[in-house]
Amino acid sequence: MKKLLVVLLGFACALALTVNAAEGKKEKKTLTSDEKKELKELKDKYDTNKDGKLDKDERAKMSKEDKEKYGKLTGHSDSKDSKDSKDSSKDKKDDSKTSTK
């Protein structure tokens, strides 16, 4: 009886995980032909190693406006990069406080 209960509990957990995973899927945004063209232009401009993708270093070299365009088109945001720049500016402020004492 205990084995049956454990098996049923296992199936219930598997079913719950499957349903939860199916609900969590995002719909992929379909790009218009103009958006595809704009994305291709951004890749052509910044893809220095010509692999068809923009890696972290290539995205870091993008202008602010182009980063915003790229983020809107792909759904990727470089929030980590902007966080790093905020942290570095915070560190500079902290350094200036300690150096004046």
N, CA, C and O of each residue as an XYZ file, in Angstrom:
404
protein
N       0.822     -1.188      0.000
C       0.000      0.000      0.000
C       0.877      1.269      0.000
O       0.575      2.251     -0.677
N       1.964      1.215      0.774
C       2.855      2.374      0.824
C       3.505      2.618     -0.539
O       3.668      3.764     -0.958
N       3.873      1.533     -1.227
C       4.492      1.669     -2.542
C       3.536      2.336     -3.520
O       3.947      3.192     -4.304
N       2.277      1.955     -3.481
C       1.271      2.546     -4.358
C       1.115      4.029     -4.062
O       0.999      4.833     -4.988
N       1.111      4.398     -2.810
C       0.995      5.799     -2.408
C       2.195      6.609     -2.900
O       2.032      7.730     -3.381
N       3.392      6.048     -2.781
C       4.602      6.728     -3.238
C       4.572      6.906     -4.762
O       4.930      7.969     -5.270
N       4.149      5.876     -5.479
C       4.069      5.950     -6.936
C       3.042      7.009     -7.350
O       3.319      7.811     -8.242
N       1.883      7.028     -6.731
C       0.852      8.021     -7.049
C       1.332      9.438     -6.723
O       1.061     10.378     -7.472
N       2.032      9.583     -5.624
C       2.580     10.883     -5.259
C       3.622     11.336     -6.285
O       3.684     12.516     -6.628
N       4.429     10.414     -6.767
C       5.422     10.719     -7.807
C       4.766     11.176     -9.096
O       5.208     12.143     -9.717
N       3.704     10.477     -9.499
C       2.979     10.894    -10.704
C       2.339     12.265    -10.528
O       2.325     13.068    -11.461
N       1.814     12.534     -9.349
C       1.194     13.833     -9.091
C       2.231     14.953     -9.180
O       1.953     16.019     -9.729
N       3.411     14.711     -8.644
C       4.488     15.716     -8.726
C       4.929     15.926    -10.176
O       5.132     17.063    -10.603
N       5.077     14.849    -10.923
C       5.482     14.957    -12.326
C       4.443     15.723    -13.131
O       4.788     16.551    -13.973
N       3.180     15.448    -12.873
C       2.105     16.150    -13.570
C       2.109     17.632    -13.217
O       1.943     18.479    -14.096
N       2.294     17.947    -11.960
C       2.328     19.347    -11.533
C       3.489     20.090    -12.176
O       3.329     21.232    -12.607
N       4.652     19.460    -12.246
C       5.810     20.087    -12.882
C       5.592     20.304    -14.378
O       5.986     21.333    -14.927
N       4.967     19.332    -15.029
C       4.697     19.439    -16.458
C       3.732     20.580    -16.750
O       3.954     21.362    -17.675
N       2.671     20.676    -15.973
C       1.688     21.740    -16.169
C       2.326     23.099    -15.898
O       2.093     24.050    -16.643
N       3.116     23.198    -14.858
C       3.781     24.464    -14.509
C       4.749     24.881    -15.606
O       4.821     26.064    -15.939
N       5.485     23.953    -16.167
C       6.439     24.264    -17.230
C       5.714     24.726    -18.485
O       6.185     25.632    -19.172
N       4.584     24.122    -18.788
C       3.826     24.508    -19.979
C       3.255     25.913    -19.832
O       3.188     26.656    -20.812
N       2.849     26.284    -18.642
C       2.300     27.618    -18.408
C       3.380     28.687    -18.464
O       3.096     29.830    -18.822
N       4.607     28.336    -18.117
C       5.691     29.302    -18.045
C       6.318     29.646    -19.383
O       7.140     30.560    -19.450
N       5.961     28.950    -20.443
C       6.565     29.224    -21.749
C       6.094     30.571    -22.267
O       4.914     30.911    -22.184
N       7.041     31.330    -22.803
C       6.719     32.612    -23.400
C       6.431     32.415    -24.879
O       6.995     31.540    -25.536
N       5.544     33.249    -25.377
C       5.342     33.235    -26.820
C       6.480     34.006    -27.455
O       6.855     35.083    -26.992
N       7.019     33.450    -28.508
C       8.116     34.104    -29.189
C       7.555     35.223    -30.055
O       6.599     35.023    -30.804
N       8.157     36.397    -29.946
C       7.707     37.545    -30.713
C       8.075     37.348    -32.177
O       9.208     36.993    -32.502
N       7.113     37.581    -33.047
C       7.367     37.500    -34.478
C       7.751     38.883    -34.974
O       7.010     39.847    -34.784
N       8.897     38.976    -35.603
C       9.393     40.256    -36.091
C       8.830     40.560    -37.468
O       8.666     39.667    -38.299
N       8.540     41.824    -37.694
C       8.124     42.260    -39.023
C       9.351     42.319    -39.923
O      10.481     42.206    -39.448
N       9.131     42.492    -41.198
C      10.269     42.542    -42.126
C      11.152     43.758    -41.838
O      12.372     43.681    -41.985
N      10.551     44.881    -41.428
C      11.343     46.061    -41.074
C      12.198     45.803    -39.837
O      13.356     46.214    -39.773
N      11.606     45.110    -38.846
C      12.351     44.804    -37.629
C      13.490     43.823    -37.916
O      14.580     43.943    -37.356
N      13.225     42.855    -38.793
C      14.285     41.911    -39.173
C      15.430     42.639    -39.866
O      16.603     42.357    -39.623
N      15.069     43.580    -40.733
C      16.082     44.354    -41.447
C      16.907     45.181    -40.465
O      18.130     45.258    -40.587
N      16.235     45.802    -39.487
C      16.927     46.620    -38.493
C      17.857     45.758    -37.630
O      18.975     46.167    -37.316
N      17.392     44.573    -37.255
C      18.216     43.665    -36.457
C      19.437     43.204    -37.260
O      20.537     43.108    -36.716
N      19.247     42.925    -38.534
C      20.362     42.518    -39.392
C      21.384     43.648    -39.500
O      22.590     43.402    -39.477
N      20.902     44.884    -39.617
C      21.816     46.025    -39.706
C      22.635     46.171    -38.421
O      23.829     46.463    -38.470
N      21.983     45.966    -37.270
C      22.707     46.047    -35.998
C      23.770     44.947    -35.921
O      24.899     45.197    -35.499
N      23.408     43.745    -36.324
C      24.378     42.643    -36.284
C      25.535     42.905    -37.235
O      26.693     42.668    -36.894
N      25.216     43.396    -38.436
C      26.279     43.692    -39.401
C      27.224     44.765    -38.867
O      28.429     44.720    -39.113
N      26.675     45.721    -38.142
C      27.465     46.840    -37.634
C      28.374     46.422    -36.475
O      29.517     46.871    -36.398
N      27.880     45.571    -35.575
C      28.621     45.277    -34.339
C      29.203     43.868    -34.253
O      30.004     43.602    -33.357
N      28.832     42.961    -35.148
C      29.325     41.585    -35.093
C      30.738     41.518    -35.671
O      30.920     41.270    -36.863
N      31.723     41.740    -34.822
C      33.112     41.831    -35.286
C      33.693     40.474    -35.698
O      34.530     40.414    -36.599
N      33.268     39.397    -35.059
C      33.813     38.075    -35.414
C      32.960     37.364    -36.466
O      33.263     36.233    -36.846
N      31.911     38.012    -36.932
C      31.061     37.528    -38.032
C      30.492     36.129    -37.791
O      30.434     35.309    -38.708
N      30.067     35.859    -36.538
C      29.441     34.576    -36.251
C      27.912     34.646    -36.308
O      27.232     33.649    -36.068
N      27.380     35.823    -36.627
C      25.929     35.980    -36.732
C      25.247     36.270    -35.413
O      24.023     36.386    -35.359
N      26.019     36.387    -34.353
C      25.482     36.653    -33.016
C      26.268     37.800    -32.395
O      27.426     38.040    -32.738
N      25.624     38.493    -31.487
C      26.326     39.547    -30.754
C      26.636     39.027    -29.362
O      25.731     38.816    -28.555
N      27.916     38.820    -29.082
C      28.292     38.342    -27.757
C      28.384     39.524    -26.782
O      28.138     40.673    -27.148
N      28.736     39.216    -25.566
C      28.759     40.227    -24.501
C      29.674     41.406    -24.840
O      29.300     42.562    -24.643
N      30.864     41.114    -25.347
C      31.816     42.178    -25.677
C      31.308     43.047    -26.822
O      31.467     44.267    -26.805
N      30.693     42.406    -27.815
C      30.166     43.164    -28.950
C      28.992     44.048    -28.513
O      28.871     45.185    -28.968
N      28.126     43.527    -27.631
C      27.004     44.334    -27.131
C      27.497     45.480    -26.269
O      26.872     46.539    -26.224
N      28.616     45.276    -25.582
C      29.162     46.327    -24.725
C      29.652     47.518    -25.541
O      29.664     48.646    -25.049
N      30.057     47.273    -26.789
C      30.561     48.345    -27.645
C      29.451     49.109    -28.362
O      29.722     50.084    -29.063
N      28.198     48.671    -28.189
C      27.078     49.321    -28.864
C      26.779     50.679    -28.246
O      27.010     50.901    -27.058
N      26.265     51.578    -29.066
C      25.822     52.863    -28.528
C      24.559     52.637    -27.701
O      23.891     51.612    -27.843
N      24.244     53.577    -26.856
C      23.089     53.439    -25.975
C      21.800     53.262    -26.784
O      20.949     52.438    -26.446
N      21.671     54.042    -27.848
C      20.472     53.962    -28.682
C      20.356     52.595    -29.352
O      19.274     52.014    -29.423
N      21.493     52.090    -29.843
C      21.486     50.787    -30.492
C      21.211     49.667    -29.488
O      20.560     48.679    -29.827
N      21.700     49.813    -28.259
C      21.400     48.823    -27.222
C      19.905     48.769    -26.953
O      19.332     47.692    -26.785
N      19.273     49.950    -26.914
C      17.837     49.990    -26.676
C      17.074     49.333    -27.823
O      16.133     48.573    -27.591
N      17.479     49.626    -29.059
C      16.843     49.010    -30.230
C      17.005     47.500    -30.182
O      16.045     46.758    -30.388
N      18.231     47.048    -29.909
C      18.523     45.618    -29.866
C      17.688     44.933    -28.780
O      17.160     43.841    -28.986
N      17.579     45.583    -27.632
C      16.788     45.021    -26.542
C      15.324     44.890    -26.899
O      14.686     43.895    -26.555
N      14.783     45.887    -27.588
C      13.379     45.829    -27.987
C      13.143     44.752    -29.042
O      12.127     44.058    -29.015
N      14.080     44.622    -29.961
C      13.916     43.653    -31.048
C      14.080     42.213    -30.580
O      13.366     41.325    -31.047
N      15.004     41.976    -29.671
C      15.313     40.601    -29.265
C      14.687     40.208    -27.936
O      14.583     39.021    -27.628
N      14.273     41.180    -27.157
C      13.756     40.873    -25.842
C      14.857     40.716    -24.809
O      14.581     40.429    -23.645
N      16.113     40.905    -25.230
C      17.250     40.836    -24.311
C      17.529     42.219    -23.774
O      17.504     43.208    -24.506
N      17.792     42.270    -22.502
C      18.243     43.548    -21.954
C      19.583     43.313    -21.296
O      19.818     42.265    -20.693
N      20.439     44.271    -21.411
C      21.756     44.159    -20.790
C      21.706     44.818    -19.425
O      22.512     45.695    -19.114
N      20.749     44.385    -18.613
C      20.610     44.976    -17.288
C      21.838     44.709    -16.444
O      22.184     45.513    -15.578
N      22.504     43.583    -16.686
C      23.728     43.266    -15.957
C      24.806     44.284    -16.294
O      25.531     44.744    -15.412
N      24.911     44.639    -17.592
C      25.908     45.628    -17.996
C      25.617     46.976    -17.368
O      26.532     47.654    -16.900
N      24.339     47.374    -17.353
C      23.997     48.666    -16.764
C      24.196     48.620    -15.252
O      24.551     49.630    -14.645
N      23.968     47.448    -14.634
C      24.209     47.306    -13.209
C      25.693     47.463    -12.908
O      26.075     48.123    -11.941
N      26.535     46.842    -13.758
C      27.975     46.951    -13.568
C      28.423     48.401    -13.663
O      29.261     48.847    -12.879
N      27.871     49.137    -14.616
C      28.282     50.530    -14.765
C      27.803     51.353    -13.575
O      28.489     52.285    -13.154
N      26.624     51.018    -13.024
C      26.146     51.718    -11.826
C      27.059     51.415    -10.642
O      27.392     52.301     -9.855
N      27.461     50.135    -10.527
C      28.341     49.749     -9.433
C      29.682     50.457     -9.543
O      30.234     50.897     -8.535
N      30.213     50.571    -10.760
C      31.519     51.200    -10.915
C      31.432     52.691    -10.604
O      32.369     53.261    -10.045
N      30.305     53.335    -10.962
C      30.170     54.750    -10.622
C      30.006     54.923     -9.117
O      30.461     55.914     -8.546
N      29.355     53.954     -8.477
C      29.198     53.995     -7.029
C      30.567     53.829     -6.362
O      30.877     54.508     -5.383
N      31.385     52.913     -6.907
C      32.726     52.703     -6.374
C      33.567     53.964     -6.502
O      34.333     54.298     -5.598
N      33.425     54.668     -7.626
C      34.179     55.901     -7.816
C      33.793     56.932     -6.770
O      34.652     57.645     -6.251
N      32.494     57.017     -6.454
C      32.037     57.951     -5.429
C      32.613     57.568     -4.075
O      33.070     58.422     -3.316
N      32.585     56.259     -3.782
C      33.126     55.786     -2.514
C      34.622     56.075     -2.419
O      35.111     56.470     -1.360
N      35.351     55.881     -3.519
C      36.789     56.149     -3.534
C      37.073     57.626     -3.301
O      38.031     57.973     -2.611
N      36.256     58.485     -3.864
C      36.488     59.908     -3.702
C      36.249     60.346     -2.253
O      36.907     61.259     -1.754
N      35.298     59.682     -1.586
C      35.041     60.001     -0.173
C      36.209     59.587      0.697
O      36.615     60.323      1.596
N      36.750     58.408      0.429
C      37.841     57.911      1.269
C      39.149     58.642      1.004
O      39.978     58.776      1.904
N      39.339     59.116     -0.224
C      40.603     59.769     -0.537
C      40.668     61.192      0.025
O      41.766     61.723      0.198
N      39.524     61.825      0.315
C      39.518     63.190      0.837
C      39.747     63.230      2.336
O      40.024     64.290      2.898
N      39.630     62.065      2.994
C      39.781     62.061      4.464
C      41.206     62.092      4.889
O      41.494     62.093      6.085
